[in-house]
């Protein structure tokens, strides 16, 4: 991918460039899920300062029987390549860092990528890195980068060793819908809005996934190539993610995610579903998945008091993760024998229904866009998010795709519909049933909002029922 095709991350680049105004050394932490573009961001940042050197090092993905010396040897080989000298060996991380210091100059950038892998099997790595950093006097920028966000939280951001030393922390989120579309177009994709959303609803805003689109390929062909061919990149990706993140111990995390593949659940519902011990630390495991960027915790709230309720909802926040668990994994035997090589994706049982929920995850990642099109300013918002009203003896249960409460006691009840064709009048009845079940306090107004992808029929258009009808195809040109 050339520098010209770098898309998004304007705010992150501005923050990094602001550090260059300082005449002191800067320590930066960049974290985010695998394939989100962390090292690519630093490469783009460094390209703006061609007179200074980018010293880029990456850890080796841990394998069985790998030692800390293997990591140091790999660091030494990378340094030797940068210096264009014969390979050499470091017996200690202090020696490795001090050797690097002999060559770093004013204004240089040092990237230590996948830093948790570098530290593999060596408890002395962090104190030696800290000791080396404390001796820095030159105005250099050192970037600690990694996909294992839990390790970075525990060993860098919350560590007493680096307390007060980190100048800037960046957490890379998926690209927005419009940024993702620009990237797809740069890769040569020319599909319809419906097909564009079909891709985005599976790949999310993960740059590396989007970069797999090839010119002259339809959305279905791209999806088949990545997700339904033997050894397809996204057929293999899930296991790689979990091996890298949890060092081969991801089975319990996978159980949690599989429990959420159908939709939102409370902690107690997840515990019951996976038969997790009452005395176990399930909430800690959930926090790990949140930090990793795979799930989101949605706190429910009281409309009257706006106070948080005891129960919260958890849902998968990563579109690819959900699609893998719901669609790819159950079909792995068929994929292995090539059953989908010439089969239309529409023939997959329930594929359109799957895509509807996939789109929900994508839209909820773009909250600011939703609020803008509803016509709301973030300062007006009391709370927002997916909402579930639990059934009691006096109250019906109901689930809202996206609910927004404002300071002026308005409740915006949002319904997402991903259809190829126009939506008929039955959507009004479905919304009416939800609104009737929802327990709305006196003095509040409930305003239905429809977000759709294929247009609406004339009876829906002229009904006057919806406060807003938003065509999400407009988001693609935002």
C-alpha angles and dihedrals in degrees: 000000000000125000089247090065095054106126133190129350092107094145093047092050091049091053092048093047091050088063089063089069089068122086092211132085113271128210114203130187119203118184137169143122123306114284094016093121105256099145089036089059091053091047089053091047091050092048089068089065104050093166090065128068125244107215101199122188130170132193122237116252104254115256133179112292092009113149135203087252089061088057093049091047090053091049089051092051091051092049091048091052092050090049092041092230133125117282120271138180136246118202093188136033091231089061090048094052094043091051089053090051090060090067106032115104136194111298096013121141122225117198119195101188124195087009094178088063091051089055092049113140093353117102089181094063096088098047091046092048089049092049091050093048093050090059094055115118102159119091094252129144117231115192122198108199135180151146095221094082094174090060092049091049094051100037104033115015098037096028120112086218092070099029109143093001102093109092098187136010121198125187110194114219125193116282116268120256093260093046090050091052091051090051092049090051090049088055089054100258112152104173130140122269089260092053091044090056090046089059095043092048089060103033097037114198095311106137098210092052092049091049089064090074111110129206114261095024125119121226091254092052092050092048092047092049094049102033111022107037124089108266090009111166094246092042088063099032099081096060091045091053093051095044091051095045101041102024093240094314099099101114096105091046090051090052090054093050093047088054089057099044092098095050146283124347139175121243091255091051091052091047091052094044095053093034093237118177116262088228093050126107097247093147089058091053089049090053090053091054091047092052089047088057097241102110137028130214114221114196113212117221143197114256091211102046098019086222119140116261122229094252125068130189125233123203138169108264098185113081095203093051092053094045092051094051096041103038115008102044097050088053098047094111090053091045090051092057095043097250093149099045093106101012122111112242089231087071090066107106110259094354094146091049090051090052092053092061091041089057091052090059091048095050093046088056086060099054095149090057092050092051092047093054093044085054100245132136114220090235088064093058122105095177138335141180142089109328135203127188110204119226117249134169089274103028132061119228120244139165126217121202091216128353127188125192118196133200089252092062097256119144113203108203107200125198121193118209122181108188134149091218135044118292116244135218093275089081089070092054091049091052092046091055091052092046091049092051095046112095102231117187121233112272094032127111123214115211119190118219125190122204112190141168105204107043129255133264121256094257089057092043094053098037095089088213100123123069088212133005107200122195104211090202084081089064090067091066096040 
